[in-house]
C-alpha cells in the first residue's frame, strides 16, 4: 500500500466528516485507517486552523464517567474539503 501524503490524509479526514457528519475522534480514526498518534497530529492541526470544531452534542460513558465529544466540519472545513477533492480528482 502506498503511503499517503499529508494532503491526502487531510482530504481523508475532511471527506469522512463530510460523508458521515458528526463523529467521535476514534470513529473517525478507524474510518480513515490510521493509528492514534499520527491521526491526532493531523486532526489537531485541522482543528487548530478552524476546519473542524466540536459539535456540542457530547455524552458521558457510564462506566468511567469519561466525556466523549463529536466533531464536525466548519464552513471553512467544507470549503477546504471541496477544494482538496477537486485537486485530487484533477491529479488522477
C-alpha positions in Angstrom: 0.0 0.0 0.0 1.3 3.4 -1.0 2.0 5.9 1.9 -0.4 8.8 2.0 0.8 12.4 1.8 -0.2 14.9 4.4 -2.7 16.4 1.9 -4.2 13.0 1.2 -4.6 12.5 5.0 -6.2 15.9 5.4 -8.5 15.1 2.5 -9.4 11.7 4.0 -10.3 13.3 7.4 -12.4 16.0 5.9 -14.0 13.7 3.4 -15.0 11.3 6.2 -16.5 14.1 8.3 -18.4 15.4 5.2 -19.8 12.0 4.4 -20.6 10.9 7.9 -21.4 14.2 9.6 -20.6 14.5 13.2 -18.2 11.8 14.5 -16.1 10.9 17.6 -12.4 11.1 17.1 -11.9 7.4 17.5 -14.6 6.5 14.9 -13.0 9.0 12.5 -9.6 7.5 13.1 -10.9 4.0 12.3 -12.8 5.2 9.3 -9.7 6.5 7.6 -7.5 3.6 8.8 -4.8 5.5 10.8 -3.1 4.8 14.1 -3.8 7.2 17.0 -0.6 9.3 17.2 -0.3 10.4 13.5 -4.1 10.8 13.3 -4.2 13.0 16.4 -1.4 15.2 15.0 -3.3 15.8 11.7 -6.6 16.2 13.4 -5.2 18.7 15.9 -3.7 20.7 13.0 -7.1 20.9 11.2 -8.9 21.8 14.5 -6.3 24.5 15.4 -6.7 26.0 11.9 -10.5 26.1 12.3 -11.5 23.5 9.7 -13.0 21.1 12.4 -15.0 22.0 15.5 -16.7 20.3 18.4 -20.3 19.6 17.6 -21.6 20.2 21.2 -23.6 17.0 21.5 -21.3 15.2 23.8 -22.3 12.3 26.1 -20.8 10.5 29.1 -19.9 6.9 29.3 -21.4 5.4 32.5 -18.5 3.0 33.2 -15.9 5.6 33.9 -17.6 9.0 33.5 -15.4 9.9 30.5 -17.0 12.6 28.3 -16.8 12.0 24.6 -17.1 14.8 22.1 -18.4 14.7 18.5 -16.7 16.8 15.8 -17.9 18.3 12.6 -16.6 20.4 9.7 -16.8 24.2 9.9 -17.8 26.2 6.8 -14.1 26.7 6.1 -13.6 22.9 6.5 -16.3 22.2 4.0 -14.7 24.6 1.5 -11.3 23.0 2.0 -12.8 19.6 1.6 -14.3 20.6 -1.7 -11.0 22.1 -2.9 -9.0 19.1 -1.9 -11.5 16.8 -3.6 -11.2 18.8 -6.8 -7.4 18.8 -6.6 -7.3 15.0 -6.0 -9.6 14.4 -9.0 -7.6 16.7 -11.2 -4.3 14.9 -10.4 -5.6 11.5 -11.2 
